[in-house]
C-alpha cells in the first residue's frame, strides 16, 4: 500500500465520512461491500424521495416515454451505471490529485446532484446521497485496484436503479 493509499484510508476512516458503514470505506471484502453499499445508498434515497414527494407533491419526475420496457431496463440498469461510473471515476481520479478524499467525494456527490437536477430539478435532491456512497466506494476501492474502483460502484449503481427501472418499465410509476 502506498503512502497515498494510507492517506486515503485514514481520511475515509477518520474524517467526516466515517459515519458510512466500514464495508463502504474498506476495500478488503467486495462481497460485503456490494450489499452494504447498496443498502446504504438505496434506503436513505427512498426516504429522501418520499420526503420530497410530500414537500412538493406535484414535482416533475424523470420521464421515459416512448421507450420500450426492455430499453428502459437497459438504459437505467446497464447503460447509465456504466457510463456514469466511468465519468464519476475519472473526475474522482482528477480530484484526488488536488483535494483530499473527503472533499473529492463531496464534490462528486454534489456535482451528480446538480447534473441530475438539470434534467429534473427535484431529482438531484435525492440523487446526491447514492452518489456520496458510490463515490466513497470508488475512492476506497481505488487503493485495491482501478478495475475494482470502477466495477463495484457500477454494480451497486445498477442494483440501486433496478427497482425503479422495473417500476418504470412496467408502468407502475405516476
N, C-alpha and C positions, 0 to 999 in steps of 0.2 A: 504494500500500500504506500503510495507516495505521500509526501507532506501535504500536497493539495487535497488528496483524498481524506487524510486525517482531519484537515481543517473543515472540510465539508461535513464529515460525520460529526465533528464536535459542534459545528454550527447548528445542524439539524437537531442534535440531541440536547443542546443546552440553550439554544435560542428560543425565540417566540413560537416556533413551530413544534416544540417538544410536546405540546398537548395532543398532537396527532399520534395515533397508535404506533408503537415501536415497529411493527412489520411494514408500515408505510415508510419509515425513516431508515430501516435497517435492511441492507441488501443481502442478507445471508440466507433467507428462506423464501424464494419466489413462490413456492406452493402455498405459503401462508400469506405472503404479501398481496397476492391477487385477490382472494376473497375479502381480506380485511380492508384493502384499499377500496374495493367495490362497495362494501357496506358503509365505509366512512364517507364515500362520495355520494352514494345513491340516497340513503335515507335522509340525511340533512337537506339534500337538494329537493326531495319530495316535500319535506316540511316547509322549506322556503317557498316552493311553488304554491303550496296550499295557502300559506300566509298571504302571498302576493295576490292570489285569486280572491281572497276575502277583502283585501285592501282596495284592489282595482278589479272588480268582477267583470268588467267589460273590456279589459285589456286585450290587445291583439296577441295571438299565439302564432307560433310558426305554422305555415301552411304548405301543404304538399299536394295541392290539387293537380289533377291531370296525370299523376304518376301511378303506375300500376303498383299493387301491393308488393310484388317482387322487387320492383325498382326502389320503392321506399325502403324496404328492408336492406337492400344492397347499399343504398346511399347513406342510410343512417347508421347501420351496424358495421359495415365494412369500409366503405369509401371515406366517410367523414373521420372516423377514428384513425385510420392510417394517415390520411393527408394532414389532419390537424396535429397528430403526434409528430409527424416529420417537421412541420412548421414550428410547433412548440419546442421540440428538442433542439432544433437548430438555433432558435432565438435564445433558449436557455444556455446552450454552449457558448454563445457570444456574450451573454450577460455575465456568465460565471468568470469571464476574463476581466471584468471591470467592477463587479459588485459582489457582495457576499452571497452565499447560497440562499439565505433567507430573503434578502432583497430581490434576488433573481426570481424566486418562487412567487413572491408577492407581485412583482411587476408582471409576470406571466399571467397570474390569475386575474388581475385587474384588466390586463390587455385583452384576454379572452372574453371577459365580461363586457368590455366596451365593444369588441368586434361583434359579438352576438347581439348586443343592443342596437347596433347599426341596422341590423335586419329587422328585429322586433324589440322595441325598447325595453319591455319588462323582462325579456328573456335573459339578458345579461345579469340581472339581479339574482337569478337562480344559477346561472352557468358558472359564475366566478368560483363557487365553492368546489364543484368537482374538479375544476382546473387547478385549484390550490392543491388538492390531493394528487392529481395526476402530475403536476409539476414537481411536487415533493418526491414522488415516486421516481420520476425521471432523474432528478438530481442525486437521490440516494443510490439508485442502481447504476448511475454513470461510473461510480467508483468500482463496480464489479465488471461491467463491460458496456461498450456502446450499443451492442445488439440488445442486451437486457434493458438498457436505459430506454430504448425505443419500443421494444416488444411489450414490456409489462404495462406501461401506460396505454398502449394501443389496445391490449386485451381488456384492461379494466374499462377503458372508454367504450369499447364495443359492448361489454356487459352492461354498462351504465345506460347505453342507448337502446338495448334490446327490448325492454319492457315498453317504453314509449313508442318505439318503432312498431311493435306488434299492435299496439292500440291504434296508431295512425293507419297502419296497413289494413286493419280490419274495420276501419271507420268508426271506432268507439270513442273518439275524442269529439269534443264540441267546440 
